[in-house]
Structure formats: C-alpha cells, structure tokens
Amino acid sequence: MSNVKPFTVTRVFNAPVELVYKVNTEVEHLKKWFGPAGTKVIQFKMNFKVGGINLYGLEIMPGVEMWGKQTYVEIVPNQKIVLIQSFSDKDGNITTHPMSPTWPKEMLSTTTFEAEGKQTRVPISWHPHNSDAVGENTFDTSRESMTGGFKGMMDTLETYLGGLV
C-alpha cells in the first residue's frame, strides 16, 4: 500500500439510495450518464458480480476513443462497490492512460451509498493500486484534474437522476 493520500469526491443526490445504486449498477442507466462531461458511451459490457468485469468505451471527442476496464472486488447492494479501475484497449487488455503514460495502471476505487433522509450521499475514493513511485506522483499531482472530471460526471448523473425521481 502506498503512502499517497486517496483522492475523494463526494456528492449528495436528491434521490433515494436504491435509485442511486441502481443507476450505478445497470448498463441501461450507466450508458446515459457515465464518463466525463461531453463524452459518449460507445460500449458497456458489464458482468456485475465480485470478480466480474465491466469493459466500456467512451468517445471523448469525434473519432477519439478511450477504453476502460473495471474489475469488481466487493459489492454490498445499496451500500458499497469496490473495484479496480484501469485503462484498457477494446479487448480489455490493460494499457497506459492515453494522455498520461505515467498514470498508475490500476486504481482502487471505493464508492459508498449513504442514506441522508430522502437524499443519498455518495463518496468516491480513488487510490493507486500496485503502482510505482512515478505513478503515485502522477496521481498525487493530478488532483485538480480529477476534481474537474468527477464534477462533470456527477453533474451529468445529478441531471439524469432528476429526470427519474
């Protein structure tokens, strides 16, 4: 385990836990909000179970694709999802970050779903996993960029949830 402090972002959504969890775990919902703002989901192949894999593709701008792979480590329905996040090719082979070759190849991601009355608090924590010191430094110096990326995605999710409540 590294000494790098995890990156954490939290958002409170005006929706019940069960709904927020559902839109984070079902492909038909994920396709409508997943990814940084302005991206388009081009593929989602999800096997949502411990040990299962989610292989997804995003079009980040016309003609430019980015692929990712998530391997589920722990799932507690309506409470927590822990996974290993990696960049990949379209076949699921782990690759380097397309715009940051020193980025860690694996990130440990923990998302929790916490009821606050009729709202849901969702903290997401990222931490380098099996990374070298260069990757940890790249991660540690990229917090502002991660904050912006997650904000855009959480804004999109908030709008999407607003149409379902």
N, C-alpha and C positions, 0 to 999 in steps of 0.2 A: 504494500500500500504506500502510496506517495505521501509527501508532506504538503502537497498543494491543496489549498482550501477549495472545497467544492464550489461550483457556480450554482446559485439557487435563484429561481424566479418564482414569484407567487402571484396568483390572480384569484379573485373571488368572483364567481359567476352567479347570476340571478337565475339559478336553476337547481333542482334537487340533485343530490348525489347520484341517484340511479340513472338519471338522464345524462349527466356529465360523464359518468363512467361509460355508458352505452355509446356515446358519440366518440369516445376514445378507444373503443374496442371492436367496433363493427365497420367493415370496409365501406358499406354504402354511405356511412356518415363521414368517415375519415377522408374519403375522396373529395368531400365538399369543403374542407377547411384545412387539411394538413399541409404543412410546409410554410416557408417564409412567405410573407405577403407578396402577391404578384406572381407566384409560381402556379403551375398547373399540374395536377396529378395525372400521370400518363399510365401508371400501373400500380396495383396493390395486390400482392399475393400474400395473404395472411393465414397462418396456422396458429391461432391464438390459444396457446397452451404452454405450460412450462416445457422448455426445450424446443418449442416451435419457433418458426422464423416468419418475419414479415419482410418481404422484399418489395421495395417500392421504387418508382421512378418519378422524377419531377422534371418538368420543363421549366428552367429558370428564366429563360428568355427564348424567343423563337429560334428553334434549331439547336438549342443548347440544353442537354440533358444532364441530370445529376441523379445518381442511384444510391440507395441506402439499404442497409440490412440491420434488422433488429432481431436479436435472439432473446426470447423470454426466459428469465431466470426465476422470477417469483410472481405469482398472480394471486391476489386476495380480492375476490369480487367486491366491487363498490368501495374498496379501501386502498389498494396499492398495486402498482405494476412496476416491477424491476426488470430492466433489460440491458443488454449490451448493444450499443449503437455503433455502427461502423459505416463508412462509405464503401461502396462496392461497385462492381460492374453489373450489367443487366442479368448476369447469370448467378449473382450472389457471391462472387469471389471478392474478398476484402481488398480494397485499394487505398491509396492515399487520398487525402482531401484534394479535390480538383483545383482549388485555388490556394491551398496552403499545405505544401508537401511535408512540412514538419509537424502537422497536426497529429495527435495521438490516433493510432489506427483503431483503438477501441475506447469507448466511453461507457462508464457505468451510469445508467440513468434510473432514477427513482421518482415516480410520480405517485403522490398520495391524494386521496379524495376525502375531504373532511367536511361534514355537515355543519353549517352555521345557520340554524333555523331553516328557512326555505332556500338558502344560498349554499354554494359549495366552494370551499377554499381548496385550491389546487397548487401546492408547492411542487416544483420540479427541480431536482438536483442532478447535476452532471459532475462527473469526476473522471479524470484519466484512469484507464484500466490497462495494466500491463504495458505501461509507457516508459520510454526512456526520459532522461532529464531534458533533452531538447524538446520533445513533445509536451512535457509538463510545462516548460517555459512558454511554449507557443500558446498552450491553453491558458496559462495564467495571465498572459498579456493580451488576450482576446476577449476579455470580459465585456467591454463596451460593445463590441460587435455581436456577441452572444445575446446581450440585453436587447439590442435592436431587433435581432432576428426573432427572438422569442416574443417580444412585444407585438410585432406584426402578426405572428401566428396566433397569439392569444386574442388579439383584436378581431381577427377573422373568426375564430372559434366563438367569441362572445356574440358577434353578429349572427352567426349561424344558430347558436342556441336561442337567441332572441326570437327567431322565426319558428322555433319548436315549442316554446313554453306557452 
